[in-house]
């Protein structure tokens, strides 16, 4: 699966996804740090990559509709401790074993995965 990690995630998160066979690009590696949310959403859509971010703005399905995208994954951390975010990435990796984020918004929380699907799916 192809992913784009937002600039609010670390290189180790990219490496964790790559270690289980995913194709991962990052905002930092691509040199698009500072891109607006709309620009990043368009880039991910064009590149057919699942956006993975800590930015809760992407959970607004009216502004960033997941339909027609590879998917949007918002990691919802109660705090920004490294262990918390690392745990959310691990939860994401586990969820990918039996789920596909295409056309959907995933909210990954500690011990919980909420999926907003396209109603037509």
N, C-alpha and C positions, 0 to 999 in steps of 0.2 A: 504494500500500500504506500502511497505517496503522501508525505506530510510536509507542512511548513510550520516551523516553530517561531512564534512571535519573539520579539526582542526581550521580553520579560522572562524568558526561560534560558537556562544555562546550557553550555556545550555538553555537559554530562547527560542532560535529558535527551539531546540529539543522539548521543552515543548509545543510550539505553534502547532507544527505538531502532537504531541501526543494528544493534547487537542481535535483535530478534528478526532481522531480515527486511526491515522497512527502508524505503528510499526517503531520506530526510534532507530537506533544505531549511535554512534558517534565514530570518530577516538579516541577522548580522553577517552571515557568510555571503549573502546576496548583495550586501551593501545598500539596503533600503531602510536602514534605521531612521526613524523620524517620519516614516510614511504615515499618512492619515489612516484611520480605520477603514474608510471607504476605499482608499487606494490598495490597502493590504487585502481587503475582501475581494476586490477585482483581480488582483494578481493571483490569489489562490484559486479563484474561479477559472481564470485563463489557463493556469498551469495544472488544473485538475488535481489540486493538493488539498488535503484536509488541514484546516487551520487549527493549531493547538495554541491556546493562549490563557493567560491569567486575567485578561481584560474582560470584565463583566459586561461591558458595552455590547460585546458580540452575542450575548444571550438575548438581545432584543430581536425577536424574529420578524418584527415589522420593519426594522431598519436593515437587518442583515438576514434575509430569508434563506434558510438552508436549502430549499428546493433548488435543484439545478446545480448544486455544488457537490464536491467530493465529501463534504461534511464540515461541521464546525464543532470543535471540542473546547469547552471552557472548563478549566481547572478551577474549582471553587475552593480556595484555601481559607480557612478561618484565620490563619496568620501566615506570614511569609517565611516561616522557618524552613530551612533547607530540608529537614527531614519530612516536613509536611508535603512540600512540593514533590520531593522524590517519591513519597508514598502515593501521591496522586498519579504520577507518571506510571508507577507500577500497577495501579488500579486500571489505568487506561490500557496498558499492555495486556493485562488479563482479560479485560472486556473485549478486546479485539479478537480474541481466540474464537468467540462465538457470535460476534456482532459486527456489522459493517455500518460505518457512520454516513454512508452516501445519502444525500438528500435529507439529512437530519442534524439536529443540534443535540449534542451530548453535554450534560453538566456532570462533571466527575467530582464527587465529594468523597470525603473519607467514609468508606464503607457503603457507598451508594452511587448508583449511576442512574441519572434521569435522562430519558430520551424523548425529544420532541420530534415526532415524525410528520412528514407531509401527509395530510389527510387522504390523499389519493393513493398512497402507497399500500 
